[in-house]
């Protein structure tokens, strides 16, 4: 490993020099946010909210502090103790100016109000109407410092007949005033909530409550959620929280949002055929995003460590049920990425910025899942699963970068993976493997096959499986190393070779797959007839894809 590791080494050295990342640097002095106490009252009839946030700060010579607050919410007042604090507003930035430098531990109390309205590229991060309300932490529905891990107490007061759901565990309900009080006692990067006239369906995963808060019936919702939780626990490690809740919402969420102990999901997804994969993706965010968050650097955040990993976790869950489901999911992701690449300038995963637009989804989610699929192929199943577990264990409760993940993968597998991470995360290279020719020579009781492979697209370095089908119906696979535009490989079989295939199991992301089969000859048998029609179907599929792009 060279370039990637040097960047990581420099960055960690910088952290040691500066004392780490938990502090928020202001115009003068520094501050560590220790706790949020948030109270939010909902008025769905008027689509408004009223909030109060008490922020516990440990500061040194702090003269100013910049927080973020949704533009649709307006600050009303700010105080330190009983002293008013001046503030200015610039978009989502709310800057507090203290009349004297503050040091030690103290509370800042901010009152605010307005409506819940935050949208990014067609996704509503916050919404309120007469049926439900929600806000995910990225919407900044409470004044906060981005990226600082803290504990929290969250009180949601919806109208009578509604319930308020948030992260953490339910500490109590004030039934007279209909206030739901939630406590998050592990430091987390942000907090979300949902509210509505819910029907609650519950089961348990050992001692952990697994709950569905539904606006309309959904068959076997908690059982599905529980099954996914069991799979993720087995594959990734112990579930790190005291409950797992799924809350249904209306509005234009366009999917779901998962973080520590709470999943918020739109009703159309809950009742769609893709529900299980969506839900598995969001459940995995309790690990990828909850346990370990992506490192937030100026101008770059490694979103692949949350969204790419979570997307592939959804594929892994489908594979545990039916491999065909996983294959169809990966095929859809490949199609999405290739379609985007056809019409747009591609961007490397490591350079992608979180805009949650078409480019971000195609590159970070869909291609990102394929990169993990290929990494699993390179490393092997056991090393891959141990890499995920080791990564989560090492950075538990903190943040990590792509370089950190690579280092864990290399230590776990014993491989140098700089070539892999450089090509698949640091560039936009996309290969297209083709069998140019296959020469067969009979030598005694065996057959020698000289296979010439060519990379029609970008030249990458990768292991590659070549499968040889023989006249007696047998097949064997040999793995070769491809790192040039063209290369020849010698294979040997006991029976006559009739068909050769590249990447038969579909491990590699390619521009085309219709040219991955090479027929030496069609035998006069049902097997040969089947081969002929399979080859014809591949060609028709390729033609259909090309004509659909015009």
N, C-alpha and C positions, 0 to 999 in steps of 0.2 A: 504494500500500500504506500503511495507516495503523496500526490497532491492533496487528496482528501484528508489524509491523516495530518499533514502539516497544518492545514487550516484548523482542524480540531485541536491539535496540540497548542497552537498559538492562542486559540480562544480560551482553553482551560487555563493556560498560564495567565491570561488577562484576568480571568475570574479570581485566581489566587491573589493577584496583586491588588485587585479592587475590593476583595472581601466578598465576592459572590454576587448573586443577582437578586436577593430578596428585598433590596432597598429601592425605593423610588427616589430618584434624584430630582430636586426641584431647583428653582432659580437660585436659591441659597439654602444649604443644609440638605439633609436627607431624611426620609421617613420610611418606616416599615408599617404597613397596614396589618393590624393584628386581628381585628374582628369587625364584622358588620352586624348591626342589629337593624333589620328592615321591617317596616310595617306598611302594608299597602291595603287601602280600602277601595273597593270596586263599585262603580255605579254604572252597570251595563245599560240601563235605560237611557242614560245620557252619553254613554260611551266615554266616560271619564274615570280617572283614578285620582286618589290623593295619597301621597307617600311621605314617610318620614324615615330617615336613615341616620343612625348614630354610628360613626366610624371611629374605632379605637386605633389611635396612632402612637407609635413609638418613634420620636423624632429627635434630631440633633440640629439645633440652630435653623429651624424651619421658618422661612418667611413667606413662601408661597407653596401651594399644592394644587396641581392640575388633576382633575378628575374627568371622567366621561359620563355624560348623561344624554339619553335620547333627545333629539331635537324637539319632538312632540311634547316633551315634559319640560315645564318651566320651574326653575328654582324660585322659591318664595322667600326663604330666609336661611341664614347660616350663622351658627354660634359656636364658640368655644366656651364651655361653661355657660355663664350668663352674658358673655361679651359678644356683641354682634361682629360678624366677619364680613368684610367686603368681598364681592365676587364680580367677575366679568364672564361673559358668555361669547364663545366663538364656535359656531356649529355645535358639535357634540362636546367640545371642551368647556369645562367649567373650572375656572381658576379662582382659588381662594387666596386672598391677600391678608396676612395677619398684621395687626398693628405693632407687634413685637415678635422677635424670633422665639419660636416655641421649641422647647426641649423636654424630654421625658415622655411619659405616657399620658395622653389626654384624649378626650372625646370631642369630635366635631359632630354637631347635630345640624342636619339639613332637612328642610321641608320643601316639598315640591308637588306639582300637580299638572294635569293635562289629560292627554289621551294616550293610548297605546298604538303607535303607528311607526313601524320601522321596517323598511323594505330594502332588499338587495337582490337585484336581477330577477325580479318576479317572485321572490320568496319573502313572505311576511314573517319577520322575526318577532313581532308583537302585534296583538290584535285584541279587540274587545267588541262584543255585540250582545244582543239579548239572549244568546244561547250558550256562549262560552267566552273565556278570556285566557290569554296565555302570553308569556314573554320568555324568550330564551336569553341566556346571559349575554350573548353577543349583541343583543339589542340595547343594552345599557338602560334597563328599566329602573335601576337604582344608581346613584352616583358612586363610581368605582374607579379604582386604578387597574388598568388592563394588565392581566397576566400575573398579578400578585396573589399567591395562595394564602387564603385565610379561612378561619372558621366563621360561622354565621348563625344568627337566630332570625328566622323569617316568619312573620305573622301576616296571613292573608285573610282579609275580611270581605267575603263575597256577600251577595244578598241572601236572605233567608231561603232555604231550600237548595242552595248551592253548596259545594264543597271546594276548599282551597288546598291544592296539592303542591308540594315543593320537594326539594332535595332533603336528604337526611332522614331523620326519624321524627314521627309525630310525638311532640312533648305534651300536647293537650289541646282540648277544644273548649273555648268559652262559648257554651251553648246559648247563653243569653244574647250575646252580641255576634254570634256566629263567626268567631275568630279561630282560625286554625294555626297553631304555633308549631313550627318545625325547627329542629336543632341539627346543625351540621357541625360535628365535633372533630372532623378531620380537615386539615387545610386544603381548600380546593380553589380552582382558578375562577369560578363564577357560579352563579345560582340562577335557577329558572323556576317558573311556576305555571300552573294551569288551574283553571276553575270552571265549574259548570254544574249542571243539575245531574249528578252522576249516579249511576247504578254500579255498585262495587261488587266485583267477583274476585274471590281470593283463594289461593292455595298456599302451600309452604314447600320450600326447598330446604329440607332439614329444619332448622330453626328460623329461616329467613322468610318473612312474608313476601309473597309474590302476588301483586294486585293489578287488576284491570279496572280503571275508572272509565266507564263507557257511557256515551250519550244515547246509544242504540245497541240492541243485542248483537253479540258476536260469539258464535259457537266456539267453545273450548279455548277462549282467549287466555285464561291463566295457565291452562295446561300447556299450550304452545309456548308461552313465555317461560314457563318452568322447564320445559324440555330444552329450550335454547340455553337457558342459564346453566343447566347441568352439563351440556356439551362444552360451553365456554369455560366452565370451571375445570373440567377435565383437561381441556386443551391448553388453557392459558394460566391456570393456577387458581387459588382460592378467590372467591368473590369478595371484594374488599369492603362491602357496605352492609348495613343492617336491614335493608329492605330493597325491593325492586318494584317500581310502579310504572305502569303504562297509563297515560292519560290521553283520552281522545279530545280533539278540539275541532272547531269549525275554522273558517277563515282560509287564507291563502298560504298555508305553510308549505304546500307542495311537497309533502313527504313526511319526514320525521326529524326529530332532534333528540339525541341521547347524550347524557352526561351522567355524572355520579348519582346513581340510585333512582333516576327519573328519566323516563322516555315520554316525549310529547309527540303525538302522531295524528295526522289528519284522518278523518273517517273514511275517505275514499281509499286510502292506502290500507287501512285496517281491514276493509272488506274486498280487497283486490287479490288476484291470484299471486301477486308478488309479496304478500304480507309476510310470509315466513322469512324471506331473504332480507326484506327491509328491517324487520324486527331484529333479526340476528345481527345485522350491521349496527343497529342502534344499541343493542345490548352490549356488544363488544366495546363500545365507547366507554364503558365503565372501566375498562383496562386501558384502551388506546385513547387517551384524552383525559380520563379520570385518574387512573393510577399514575400514568406518565403523560405529560403534555408536551407538545412540540416546542422546541426552543424558539423564543421570539426574539429575533435580532432585527436591527434596524434595516428595513428594506427587504427582509426575508423571514419567512416562517416555514418550517418544514412540515407542511400540512400532510404530506404523504404518510407521516408517522401516525396520523389519526385517520384520515379518510382512505388512504390506500390500504392500510392494514385492516380497517373496519370493513371495507368493501370485500377484501379477500376472506375475512372471517365469515362473512355471509356466504361466500362460495363454499368454504370448508364445511359450514353447517349443512348446506344443501347436499354436499358430497356424502356426509354421514347418513343421510336419508336415502339418496338415490344418485349414483354417479351421473346419470343422464341429466338430472336437474342442474348439476354443477357445470356440465359440459355446455348445456344450452345457455346458462348464465354467462359463462366466459365467451361464448360465441357472440352473444348480444353486446358484450363490452368491447370485444374486438371490432365488431361492426360500427359501434358508436365512435370509437377512436379513429378508425380508418375514414369514416365519413367526415369527421371533423378535419382530419389531416388533408383530405382531398380538397376542401374548400377554404382552408385557413393556413396561416403560417404556424407551424408547430412550435412548441416550447418545451424545453427540458423540464422534467418533473422537479428537479432541485431548484429551478428558477421560477417556478409557477407561483403566482401571488393569489391569495385567497379572495377571489371575487365571486365565487359560487355562480359563475356564468357557464356557458356551453364549453368554453375552453378549459376551465378549471375542472369541470366534471369529466370531460373526455380524457384529459391528461392525468389528473391526480387520482380520480376515482377509478376509471376504467382501465387506462394503461397502467396505473399504479397497481391495480389488482393483478394484472398480467405479469408485471415485474416480480411480484412476490411468488406467483405461480412458477415462473422460471427459476427464481432463486431456490425454491423448494426442489425443483428438478436437479439443479446443480449440486445442492448440498445433500439431498436425500431427506426422506420424511422425518427421520429421528432427529437429525441435526437441525432441521428447520424448526420443528416444534420446540426443541430445547433452546434454540436461539430466541424465540418469542418469550419463553418463560424466563430465560436469563436476563433478557433486556428489561422486562417488566420488574424483575426482582432488583436489578442493579439501580434502576432510576425511579424506584417506587417513591411517590410523593414529590417528585421533582420534574424537571424537563430534560429533554434530550434532543440531539441533532441527528441528521442522517449519518454523519461521520461516527457518532456514538453507536448507532445501530449497526453500522458496518463493522466496527471494532468488535462488538459482541458476536456478530455472525462469524467473523474470522477466528476469534478465540474458541468459539464453540465447535466449529467445523474443522479447524486446523488448516484452512485454505486461505490463500491470498485472493481476495475478491475485489481488488482495486479495479481490475479490468471490467468486472461485471457492473459495479456501481458507477464507474465512469461512463460506460456505454449506455446503460439503461436508465440511469437517473441524471447523469450529467450531460447527456446529449440527446438529440432527436433521431438517432440512427434507427432505421427499420430495415431488417433484412428480407430477402425473398430467395429461398433456397430452391434449386432446380437440379434434377438429375439430367445431365447432358447426354450421357451415354453409359451403357453397361455392356462390356465384352465378356462373353462366357466361353471358357475353355475346359473341356473334359480332360482330366489327368488321372488315369487309373480309375479308381472307384469314387473319385470326388470331382467336384466342379470348382474351378477358380473363377471369380467374378472381379473384374476391374471396373470400379464405379468412378465416374468423373462427376464431381459436384461443382456447381457454380453458384455464386451469390449474385443474383440479378440486381438486387437493390443495394443498400448500403452494406459495406463490408464490416462485419462484426466478428468477434471471437466468441466461440461457444462450443460446448459439447453438442453432439447431434446424433440421434439414433437413426440407423439405417436398418430397416426390416426386410428380410428376404423371404418371399413365399416360394415354396418349391412345389414340384408337380405332384408329390404325394400328399399335398394338403398341409404339410408342416410349415412352420415359420420360426425364424430365429432373428434376434435383434443384436446388433453390435453398435457400441457407442464409439464415435470417432471425434476428433478435435478439428474444428474448422476455423481457420484464422486468415484465410487469403481469398482472393477473388475466385480462384479455381484450385481444385485439389483432387488427386486420385487416391483411391483406397482399395486395398486388396481384401476380398472376402472369400470364404471357402464353405461349400455346402456338400452334404452327402448325396442329395437328390438334385435334379435339374431345377435351376432357378427359373421362375416364370414372371414374377412381379417383384419390384423393389419399391419400398416406400420410405420417405423421409418423415421423421417425427410422427410416427403412426399414432401415438397416444395424445398428440396435441399439446405438448408442453411449451412450444415456442410461439411468440408473437411474430407473425410474418405478414407481409403485404398481401401475399396470395397463398392459398393452400391447394388450389386446383392443379398446380403443376408439381405436386409432391409425390406423384406415383409414376413409375416407369414400367411399362409392360414389355417384357422380353418376347413373349409369345402368348397367345391365347390357346390354352389346351382345348381339345375337342371333348368337352365334358360339361356337366352342369356347373362345375366350379369355374370353368373358362367363360361360360355364358354369363355367370354372375359378375365376373371381373369386367367383362365387356360393358355390361349395363352400368356398373359402378363407375367405370371410367367415363362413359357417356354422360352420366348424371353430373359428374364433376365438371365436365366441359360446359354443359348447359347452365350449371350454377354460376360458373365464372362469367359466361355470356350475359346471364340475367343481371349479375351485379354491375357489369360494365355498362349495359344499356340503361340501368336505373340511375346511373351517375350523369347521363347526358340530358 
